């Protein structure tokens, strides 16, 4: 079986992973009610997705209790890095700067977000100068 970080989650799997990262180990019912508060999809759809995630190594299932509890089996940072790398390579020919310019050009970043970006650039520049 492949390592979990080699799998790239689908959009639906990523939505479930977000819940697992935010809340920790939970039941399918909790994930389902969080994803579909108005009941737009069936419980069995969520269950099947989560079973697939276990088979792909994206999630783990604890079967010790009657209600099975699921938790993420991939680190959030690694999963997001893999998705961004795929996006950069697929849509921007490997150019991170084109990705950043596209994102900043598509929406108005808040002053706080812009400051965080500036701080990150300063940190990267500082690390490169110290190397």
Phi and psi in radians as a Rosetta constraint file:
Dihedral C 1 N 2 CA 2 C 2 CIRCULARHARMONIC -1.215 0.35
Dihedral N 2 CA 2 C 2 N 3 CIRCULARHARMONIC 2.729 0.35
Dihedral C 2 N 3 CA 3 C 3 CIRCULARHARMONIC -1.185 0.35
Dihedral N 3 CA 3 C 3 N 4 CIRCULARHARMONIC 2.578 0.35
Dihedral C 3 N 4 CA 4 C 4 CIRCULARHARMONIC -0.989 0.35
Dihedral N 4 CA 4 C 4 N 5 CIRCULARHARMONIC -0.634 0.35
Dihedral C 4 N 5 CA 5 C 5 CIRCULARHARMONIC -1.294 0.35
Dihedral N 5 CA 5 C 5 N 6 CIRCULARHARMONIC -0.123 0.35
Dihedral C 5 N 6 CA 6 C 6 CIRCULARHARMONIC -1.460 0.35
Dihedral N 6 CA 6 C 6 N 7 CIRCULARHARMONIC -0.307 0.35
Dihedral C 6 N 7 CA 7 C 7 CIRCULARHARMONIC -1.448 0.35
Dihedral N 7 CA 7 C 7 N 8 CIRCULARHARMONIC 2.422 0.35
Dihedral C 7 N 8 CA 8 C 8 CIRCULARHARMONIC -1.849 0.35
Dihedral N 8 CA 8 C 8 N 9 CIRCULARHARMONIC 2.010 0.35
Dihedral C 8 N 9 CA 9 C 9 CIRCULARHARMONIC -1.146 0.35
Dihedral N 9 CA 9 C 9 N 10 CIRCULARHARMONIC 2.557 0.35
Dihedral C 9 N 10 CA 10 C 10 CIRCULARHARMONIC -1.259 0.35
Dihedral N 10 CA 10 C 10 N 11 CIRCULARHARMONIC 3.042 0.35
Dihedral C 10 N 11 CA 11 C 11 CIRCULARHARMONIC -1.048 0.35
Dihedral N 11 CA 11 C 11 N 12 CIRCULARHARMONIC -0.767 0.35
Dihedral C 11 N 12 CA 12 C 12 CIRCULARHARMONIC -1.159 0.35
Dihedral N 12 CA 12 C 12 N 13 CIRCULARHARMONIC -0.704 0.35
Dihedral C 12 N 13 CA 13 C 13 CIRCULARHARMONIC -1.151 0.35
Dihedral N 13 CA 13 C 13 N 14 CIRCULARHARMONIC -0.642 0.35
Dihedral C 13 N 14 CA 14 C 14 CIRCULARHARMONIC -1.124 0.35
Dihedral N 14 CA 14 C 14 N 15 CIRCULARHARMONIC -0.677 0.35
Dihedral C 14 N 15 CA 15 C 15 CIRCULARHARMONIC -1.079 0.35
Dihedral N 15 CA 15 C 15 N 16 CIRCULARHARMONIC -0.702 0.35
Dihedral C 15 N 16 CA 16 C 16 CIRCULARHARMONIC -1.205 0.35
Dihedral N 16 CA 16 C 16 N 17 CIRCULARHARMONIC -0.740 0.35
Dihedral C 16 N 17 CA 17 C 17 CIRCULARHARMONIC -1.046 0.35
Dihedral N 17 CA 17 C 17 N 18 CIRCULARHARMONIC -0.684 0.35
Dihedral C 17 N 18 CA 18 C 18 CIRCULARHARMONIC -0.992 0.35
Dihedral N 18 CA 18 C 18 N 19 CIRCULARHARMONIC -0.746 0.35
Dihedral C 18 N 19 CA 19 C 19 CIRCULARHARMONIC -1.149 0.35
Dihedral N 19 CA 19 C 19 N 20 CIRCULARHARMONIC -0.786 0.35
Dihedral C 19 N 20 CA 20 C 20 CIRCULARHARMONIC -1.111 0.35
Dihedral N 20 CA 20 C 20 N 21 CIRCULARHARMONIC -0.671 0.35
Dihedral C 20 N 21 CA 21 C 21 CIRCULARHARMONIC -1.170 0.35
Dihedral N 21 CA 21 C 21 N 22 CIRCULARHARMONIC -0.698 0.35
Dihedral C 21 N 22 CA 22 C 22 CIRCULARHARMONIC -1.306 0.35
Dihedral N 22 CA 22 C 22 N 23 CIRCULARHARMONIC -0.678 0.35
Dihedral C 22 N 23 CA 23 C 23 CIRCULARHARMONIC -1.819 0.35
Dihedral N 23 CA 23 C 23 N 24 CIRCULARHARMONIC -0.306 0.35
Dihedral C 23 N 24 CA 24 C 24 CIRCULARHARMONIC 1.470 0.35
Dihedral N 24 CA 24 C 24 N 25 CIRCULARHARMONIC -2.910 0.35
Dihedral C 24 N 25 CA 25 C 25 CIRCULARHARMONIC -1.024 0.35
Dihedral N 25 CA 25 C 25 N 26 CIRCULARHARMONIC 2.264 0.35
Dihedral C 25 N 26 CA 26 C 26 CIRCULARHARMONIC -2.564 0.35
Dihedral N 26 CA 26 C 26 N 27 CIRCULARHARMONIC 2.941 0.35
Dihedral C 26 N 27 CA 27 C 27 CIRCULARHARMONIC -1.450 0.35
Dihedral N 27 CA 27 C 27 N 28 CIRCULARHARMONIC 2.870 0.35
Dihedral C 27 N 28 CA 28 C 28 CIRCULARHARMONIC -1.047 0.35
Dihedral N 28 CA 28 C 28 N 29 CIRCULARHARMONIC -0.715 0.35
Dihedral C 28 N 29 CA 29 C 29 CIRCULARHARMONIC -0.975 0.35
Dihedral N 29 CA 29 C 29 N 30 CIRCULARHARMONIC -0.793 0.35
Dihedral C 29 N 30 CA 30 C 30 CIRCULARHARMONIC -1.106 0.35
Dihedral N 30 CA 30 C 30 N 31 CIRCULARHARMONIC -0.776 0.35
Dihedral C 30 N 31 CA 31 C 31 CIRCULARHARMONIC -1.088 0.35
Dihedral N 31 CA 31 C 31 N 32 CIRCULARHARMONIC -0.813 0.35
Dihedral C 31 N 32 CA 32 C 32 CIRCULARHARMONIC -1.037 0.35
Dihedral N 32 CA 32 C 32 N 33 CIRCULARHARMONIC -0.820 0.35
Dihedral C 32 N 33 CA 33 C 33 CIRCULARHARMONIC -1.187 0.35
Dihedral N 33 CA 33 C 33 N 34 CIRCULARHARMONIC -0.494 0.35
Dihedral C 33 N 34 CA 34 C 34 CIRCULARHARMONIC -1.299 0.35
Dihedral N 34 CA 34 C 34 N 35 CIRCULARHARMONIC -0.750 0.35
Dihedral C 34 N 35 CA 35 C 35 CIRCULARHARMONIC -1.231 0.35
Dihedral N 35 CA 35 C 35 N 36 CIRCULARHARMONIC -0.699 0.35
Dihedral C 35 N 36 CA 36 C 36 CIRCULARHARMONIC -2.236 0.35
Dihedral N 36 CA 36 C 36 N 37 CIRCULARHARMONIC 1.218 0.35
Dihedral C 36 N 37 CA 37 C 37 CIRCULARHARMONIC -1.091 0.35
Dihedral N 37 CA 37 C 37 N 38 CIRCULARHARMONIC -0.387 0.35
Dihedral C 37 N 38 CA 38 C 38 CIRCULARHARMONIC -1.736 0.35
Dihedral N 38 CA 38 C 38 N 39 CIRCULARHARMONIC 0.095 0.35
Dihedral C 38 N 39 CA 39 C 39 CIRCULARHARMONIC 1.299 0.35
Dihedral N 39 CA 39 C 39 N 40 CIRCULARHARMONIC 0.563 0.35
Dihedral C 39 N 40 CA 40 C 40 CIRCULARHARMONIC -1.200 0.35
Dihedral N 40 CA 40 C 40 N 41 CIRCULARHARMONIC -0.312 0.35
Dihedral C 40 N 41 CA 41 C 41 CIRCULARHARMONIC -2.374 0.35
Dihedral N 41 CA 41 C 41 N 42 CIRCULARHARMONIC 2.787 0.35
Dihedral C 41 N 42 CA 42 C 42 CIRCULARHARMONIC -1.384 0.35
Dihedral N 42 CA 42 C 42 N 43 CIRCULARHARMONIC 2.642 0.35
Dihedral C 42 N 43 CA 43 C 43 CIRCULARHARMONIC -0.984 0.35
Dihedral N 43 CA 43 C 43 N 44 CIRCULARHARMONIC -0.697 0.35
Dihedral C 43 N 44 CA 44 C 44 CIRCULARHARMONIC -1.142 0.35
Dihedral N 44 CA 44 C 44 N 45 CIRCULARHARMONIC -0.454 0.35
Dihedral C 44 N 45 CA 45 C 45 CIRCULARHARMONIC -1.135 0.35
Dihedral N 45 CA 45 C 45 N 46 CIRCULARHARMONIC -0.821 0.35
Dihedral C 45 N 46 CA 46 C 46 CIRCULARHARMONIC -1.113 0.35
Dihedral N 46 CA 46 C 46 N 47 CIRCULARHARMONIC -0.761 0.35
Dihedral C 46 N 47 CA 47 C 47 CIRCULARHARMONIC -1.019 0.35
Dihedral N 47 CA 47 C 47 N 48 CIRCULARHARMONIC -0.817 0.35
Dihedral C 47 N 48 CA 48 C 48 CIRCULARHARMONIC -1.102 0.35
Dihedral N 48 CA 48 C 48 N 49 CIRCULARHARMONIC -0.749 0.35
Dihedral C 48 N 49 CA 49 C 49 CIRCULARHARMONIC -1.030 0.35
Dihedral N 49 CA 49 C 49 N 50 CIRCULARHARMONIC -0.757 0.35
Dihedral C 49 N 50 CA 50 C 50 CIRCULARHARMONIC -1.230 0.35
Dihedral N 50 CA 50 C 50 N 51 CIRCULARHARMONIC -0.586 0.35
Dihedral C 50 N 51 CA 51 C 51 CIRCULARHARMONIC -1.142 0.35
Dihedral N 51 CA 51 C 51 N 52 CIRCULARHARMONIC -0.709 0.35
Dihedral C 51 N 52 CA 52 C 52 CIRCULARHARMONIC -1.103 0.35
Dihedral N 52 CA 52 C 52 N 53 CIRCULARHARMONIC -0.712 0.35
Dihedral C 52 N 53 CA 53 C 53 CIRCULARHARMONIC -1.069 0.35
Dihedral N 53 CA 53 C 53 N 54 CIRCULARHARMONIC -0.660 0.35
Dihedral C 53 N 54 CA 54 C 54 CIRCULARHARMONIC -1.129 0.35
Dihedral N 54 CA 54 C 54 N 55 CIRCULARHARMONIC -0.784 0.35
Dihedral C 54 N 55 CA 55 C 55 CIRCULARHARMONIC -1.151 0.35
Dihedral N 55 CA 55 C 55 N 56 CIRCULARHARMONIC -0.496 0.35
Dihedral C 55 N 56 CA 56 C 56 CIRCULARHARMONIC -1.476 0.35
Dihedral N 56 CA 56 C 56 N 57 CIRCULARHARMONIC -0.172 0.35
Dihedral C 56 N 57 CA 57 C 57 CIRCULARHARMONIC 1.516 0.35
Dihedral N 57 CA 57 C 57 N 58 CIRCULARHARMONIC 0.152 0.35
Dihedral C 57 N 58 CA 58 C 58 CIRCULARHARMONIC -1.412 0.35
Dihedral N 58 CA 58 C 58 N 59 CIRCULARHARMONIC -0.429 0.35
Dihedral C 58 N 59 CA 59 C 59 CIRCULARHARMONIC -2.426 0.35
Dihedral N 59 CA 59 C 59 N 60 CIRCULARHARMONIC 2.807 0.35
Dihedral C 59 N 60 CA 60 C 60 CIRCULARHARMONIC -2.140 0.35
Dihedral N 60 CA 60 C 60 N 61 CIRCULARHARMONIC 2.623 0.35
Dihedral C 60 N 61 CA 61 C 61 CIRCULARHARMONIC -2.117 0.35
Dihedral N 61 CA 61 C 61 N 62 CIRCULARHARMONIC 2.282 0.35
Dihedral C 61 N 62 CA 62 C 62 CIRCULARHARMONIC -1.732 0.35
Dihedral N 62 CA 62 C 62 N 63 CIRCULARHARMONIC 2.055 0.35
Dihedral C 62 N 63 CA 63 C 63 CIRCULARHARMONIC -1.846 0.35
Dihedral N 63 CA 63 C 63 N 64 CIRCULARHARMONIC 0.275 0.35
Dihedral C 63 N 64 CA 64 C 64 CIRCULARHARMONIC -1.220 0.35
Dihedral N 64 CA 64 C 64 N 65 CIRCULARHARMONIC -0.458 0.35
Dihedral C 64 N 65 CA 65 C 65 CIRCULARHARMONIC -1.867 0.35
Dihedral N 65 CA 65 C 65 N 66 CIRCULARHARMONIC 2.945 0.35
Dihedral C 65 N 66 CA 66 C 66 CIRCULARHARMONIC -1.035 0.35
Dihedral N 66 CA 66 C 66 N 67 CIRCULARHARMONIC -0.786 0.35
Dihedral C 66 N 67 CA 67 C 67 CIRCULARHARMONIC -1.522 0.35
Dihedral N 67 CA 67 C 67 N 68 CIRCULARHARMONIC 2.080 0.35
Dihedral C 67 N 68 CA 68 C 68 CIRCULARHARMONIC -1.266 0.35
Dihedral N 68 CA 68 C 68 N 69 CIRCULARHARMONIC 2.380 0.35
Dihedral C 68 N 69 CA 69 C 69 CIRCULARHARMONIC -1.952 0.35
Dihedral N 69 CA 69 C 69 N 70 CIRCULARHARMONIC 2.305 0.35
Dihedral C 69 N 70 CA 70 C 70 CIRCULARHARMONIC -1.934 0.35
Dihedral N 70 CA 70 C 70 N 71 CIRCULARHARMONIC 2.585 0.35
Dihedral C 70 N 71 CA 71 C 71 CIRCULARHARMONIC -2.472 0.35
Dihedral N 71 CA 71 C 71 N 72 CIRCULARHARMONIC 2.747 0.35
Dihedral C 71 N 72 CA 72 C 72 CIRCULARHARMONIC -1.148 0.35
Dihedral N 72 CA 72 C 72 N 73 CIRCULARHARMONIC 2.493 0.35
Dihedral C 72 N 73 CA 73 C 73 CIRCULARHARMONIC -2.015 0.35
Dihedral N 73 CA 73 C 73 N 74 CIRCULARHARMONIC 0.195 0.35
Dihedral C 73 N 74 CA 74 C 74 CIRCULARHARMONIC -2.282 0.35
Dihedral N 74 CA 74 C 74 N 75 CIRCULARHARMONIC 2.524 0.35
Dihedral C 74 N 75 CA 75 C 75 CIRCULARHARMONIC -1.292 0.35
Dihedral N 75 CA 75 C 75 N 76 CIRCULARHARMONIC 2.454 0.35
Dihedral C 75 N 76 CA 76 C 76 CIRCULARHARMONIC -0.994 0.35
Dihedral N 76 CA 76 C 76 N 77 CIRCULARHARMONIC -0.814 0.35
Dihedral C 76 N 77 CA 77 C 77 CIRCULARHARMONIC -1.052 0.35
Dihedral N 77 CA 77 C 77 N 78 CIRCULARHARMONIC -0.752 0.35
Dihedral C 77 N 78 CA 78 C 78 CIRCULARHARMONIC -1.186 0.35
Dihedral N 78 CA 78 C 78 N 79 CIRCULARHARMONIC -0.761 0.35
Dihedral C 78 N 79 CA 79 C 79 CIRCULARHARMONIC -1.070 0.35
Dihedral N 79 CA 79 C 79 N 80 CIRCULARHARMONIC -0.754 0.35
Dihedral C 79 N 80 CA 80 C 80 CIRCULARHARMONIC -1.198 0.35
Dihedral N 80 CA 80 C 80 N 81 CIRCULARHARMONIC -0.664 0.35
Dihedral C 80 N 81 CA 81 C 81 CIRCULARHARMONIC -1.068 0.35
Dihedral N 81 CA 81 C 81 N 82 CIRCULARHARMONIC -0.758 0.35
Dihedral C 81 N 82 CA 82 C 82 CIRCULARHARMONIC -1.093 0.35
Dihedral N 82 CA 82 C 82 N 83 CIRCULARHARMONIC -0.729 0.35
Dihedral C 82 N 83 CA 83 C 83 CIRCULARHARMONIC -1.171 0.35
Dihedral N 83 CA 83 C 83 N 84 CIRCULARHARMONIC -0.716 0.35
Dihedral C 83 N 84 CA 84 C 84 CIRCULARHARMONIC -1.160 0.35
Dihedral N 84 CA 84 C 84 N 85 CIRCULARHARMONIC -0.730 0.35
Dihedral C 84 N 85 CA 85 C 85 CIRCULARHARMONIC -1.041 0.35
Dihedral N 85 CA 85 C 85 N 86 CIRCULARHARMONIC -0.776 0.35
Dihedral C 85 N 86 CA 86 C 86 CIRCULARHARMONIC -1.076 0.35
Dihedral N 86 CA 86 C 86 N 87 CIRCULARHARMONIC -0.782 0.35
Dihedral C 86 N 87 CA 87 C 87 CIRCULARHARMONIC -1.103 0.35
Dihedral N 87 CA 87 C 87 N 88 CIRCULARHARMONIC -0.802 0.35
Dihedral C 87 N 88 CA 88 C 88 CIRCULARHARMONIC -1.040 0.35
Dihedral N 88 CA 88 C 88 N 89 CIRCULARHARMONIC -0.796 0.35
Dihedral C 88 N 89 CA 89 C 89 CIRCULARHARMONIC -1.198 0.35
Dihedral N 89 CA 89 C 89 N 90 CIRCULARHARMONIC -0.694 0.35
Dihedral C 89 N 90 CA 90 C 90 CIRCULARHARMONIC -1.311 0.35
Dihedral N 90 CA 90 C 90 N 91 CIRCULARHARMONIC -0.823 0.35
Dihedral C 90 N 91 CA 91 C 91 CIRCULARHARMONIC -1.762 0.35
Dihedral N 91 CA 91 C 91 N 92 CIRCULARHARMONIC -0.374 0.35
Dihedral C 91 N 92 CA 92 C 92 CIRCULARHARMONIC -2.183 0.35
Dihedral N 92 CA 92 C 92 N 93 CIRCULARHARMONIC 0.331 0.35
Dihedral C 92 N 93 CA 93 C 93 CIRCULARHARMONIC 0.895 0.35
Dihedral N 93 CA 93 C 93 N 94 CIRCULARHARMONIC 0.627 0.35
Dihedral C 93 N 94 CA 94 C 94 CIRCULARHARMONIC 1.474 0.35
Dihedral N 94 CA 94 C 94 N 95 CIRCULARHARMONIC 0.083 0.35
Dihedral C 94 N 95 CA 95 C 95 CIRCULARHARMONIC -1.657 0.35
Dihedral N 95 CA 95 C 95 N 96 CIRCULARHARMONIC 1.868 0.35
Dihedral C 95 N 96 CA 96 C 96 CIRCULARHARMONIC -1.127 0.35
Dihedral N 96 CA 96 C 96 N 97 CIRCULARHARMONIC -0.629 0.35
Dihedral C 96 N 97 CA 97 C 97 CIRCULARHARMONIC -1.122 0.35
Dihedral N 97 CA 97 C 97 N 98 CIRCULARHARMONIC -0.651 0.35
Dihedral C 97 N 98 CA 98 C 98 CIRCULARHARMONIC -1.131 0.35
Dihedral N 98 CA 98 C 98 N 99 CIRCULARHARMONIC -0.665 0.35
Dihedral C 98 N 99 CA 99 C 99 CIRCULARHARMONIC -1.073 0.35
Dihedral N 99 CA 99 C 99 N 100 CIRCULARHARMONIC -0.850 0.35
Dihedral C 99 N 100 CA 100 C 100 CIRCULARHARMONIC -1.090 0.35
Dihedral N 100 CA 100 C 100 N 101 CIRCULARHARMONIC -0.767 0.35
Dihedral C 100 N 101 CA 101 C 101 CIRCULARHARMONIC -1.116 0.35
Dihedral N 101 CA 101 C 101 N 102 CIRCULARHARMONIC -0.678 0.35
Dihedral C 101 N 102 CA 102 C 102 CIRCULARHARMONIC -1.100 0.35
Dihedral N 102 CA 102 C 102 N 103 CIRCULARHARMONIC -0.816 0.35
Dihedral C 102 N 103 CA 103 C 103 CIRCULARHARMONIC -1.100 0.35
Dihedral N 103 CA 103 C 103 N 104 CIRCULARHARMONIC -0.818 0.35
Dihedral C 103 N 104 CA 104 C 104 CIRCULARHARMONIC -1.194 0.35
Dihedral N 104 CA 104 C 104 N 105 CIRCULARHARMONIC -0.524 0.35
Dihedral C 104 N 105 CA 105 C 105 CIRCULARHARMONIC -1.340 0.35
Dihedral N 105 CA 105 C 105 N 106 CIRCULARHARMONIC -0.356 0.35
Dihedral C 105 N 106 CA 106 C 106 CIRCULARHARMONIC -1.509 0.35
Dihedral N 106 CA 106 C 106 N 107 CIRCULARHARMONIC -0.297 0.35
Dihedral C 106 N 107 CA 107 C 107 CIRCULARHARMONIC -2.654 0.35
Dihedral N 107 CA 107 C 107 N 108 CIRCULARHARMONIC 2.840 0.35
Dihedral C 107 N 108 CA 108 C 108 CIRCULARHARMONIC -1.562 0.35
Dihedral N 108 CA 108 C 108 N 109 CIRCULARHARMONIC 1.936 0.35
Dihedral C 108 N 109 CA 109 C 109 CIRCULARHARMONIC -1.288 0.35
Dihedral N 109 CA 109 C 109 N 110 CIRCULARHARMONIC 2.508 0.35
Dihedral C 109 N 110 CA 110 C 110 CIRCULARHARMONIC -1.236 0.35
Dihedral N 110 CA 110 C 110 N 111 CIRCULARHARMONIC 2.805 0.35
Dihedral C 110 N 111 CA 111 C 111 CIRCULARHARMONIC -0.987 0.35
Dihedral N 111 CA 111 C 111 N 112 CIRCULARHARMONIC -0.621 0.35
Dihedral C 111 N 112 CA 112 C 112 CIRCULARHARMONIC -1.158 0.35
Dihedral N 112 CA 112 C 112 N 113 CIRCULARHARMONIC -0.749 0.35
Dihedral C 112 N 113 CA 113 C 113 CIRCULARHARMONIC -1.125 0.35
Dihedral N 113 CA 113 C 113 N 114 CIRCULARHARMONIC -0.738 0.35
Dihedral C 113 N 114 CA 114 C 114 CIRCULARHARMONIC -1.085 0.35
Dihedral N 114 CA 114 C 114 N 115 CIRCULARHARMONIC -0.678 0.35
Dihedral C 114 N 115 CA 115 C 115 CIRCULARHARMONIC -1.160 0.35
Dihedral N 115 CA 115 C 115 N 116 CIRCULARHARMONIC -0.679 0.35
Dihedral C 115 N 116 CA 116 C 116 CIRCULARHARMONIC -1.098 0.35
Dihedral N 116 CA 116 C 116 N 117 CIRCULARHARMONIC -0.691 0.35
Dihedral C 116 N 117 CA 117 C 117 CIRCULARHARMONIC -1.132 0.35
Dihedral N 117 CA 117 C 117 N 118 CIRCULARHARMONIC -0.786 0.35
Dihedral C 117 N 118 CA 118 C 118 CIRCULARHARMONIC -1.066 0.35
Dihedral N 118 CA 118 C 118 N 119 CIRCULARHARMONIC -0.736 0.35
Dihedral C 118 N 119 CA 119 C 119 CIRCULARHARMONIC -1.099 0.35
Dihedral N 119 CA 119 C 119 N 120 CIRCULARHARMONIC -0.705 0.35
Dihedral C 119 N 120 CA 120 C 120 CIRCULARHARMONIC -1.137 0.35
Dihedral N 120 CA 120 C 120 N 121 CIRCULARHARMONIC -0.735 0.35
Dihedral C 120 N 121 CA 121 C 121 CIRCULARHARMONIC -1.081 0.35
Dihedral N 121 CA 121 C 121 N 122 CIRCULARHARMONIC -0.775 0.35
Dihedral C 121 N 122 CA 122 C 122 CIRCULARHARMONIC -1.056 0.35
Dihedral N 122 CA 122 C 122 N 123 CIRCULARHARMONIC -0.731 0.35
Dihedral C 122 N 123 CA 123 C 123 CIRCULARHARMONIC -1.107 0.35
Dihedral N 123 CA 123 C 123 N 124 CIRCULARHARMONIC -0.783 0.35
Dihedral C 123 N 124 CA 124 C 124 CIRCULARHARMONIC -1.094 0.35
Dihedral N 124 CA 124 C 124 N 125 CIRCULARHARMONIC -0.782 0.35
Dihedral C 124 N 125 CA 125 C 125 CIRCULARHARMONIC -1.089 0.35
Dihedral N 125 CA 125 C 125 N 126 CIRCULARHARMONIC -0.711 0.35
Dihedral C 125 N 126 CA 126 C 126 CIRCULARHARMONIC -1.112 0.35
Dihedral N 126 CA 126 C 126 N 127 CIRCULARHARMONIC -0.749 0.35
Dihedral C 126 N 127 CA 127 C 127 CIRCULARHARMONIC -1.154 0.35
Dihedral N 127 CA 127 C 127 N 128 CIRCULARHARMONIC -0.633 0.35
Dihedral C 127 N 128 CA 128 C 128 CIRCULARHARMONIC -1.207 0.35
Dihedral N 128 CA 128 C 128 N 129 CIRCULARHARMONIC -0.628 0.35
Dihedral C 128 N 129 CA 129 C 129 CIRCULARHARMONIC -1.258 0.35
Dihedral N 129 CA 129 C 129 N 130 CIRCULARHARMONIC -0.457 0.35
Dihedral C 129 N 130 CA 130 C 130 CIRCULARHARMONIC -1.517 0.35
Dihedral N 130 CA 130 C 130 N 131 CIRCULARHARMONIC -0.118 0.35
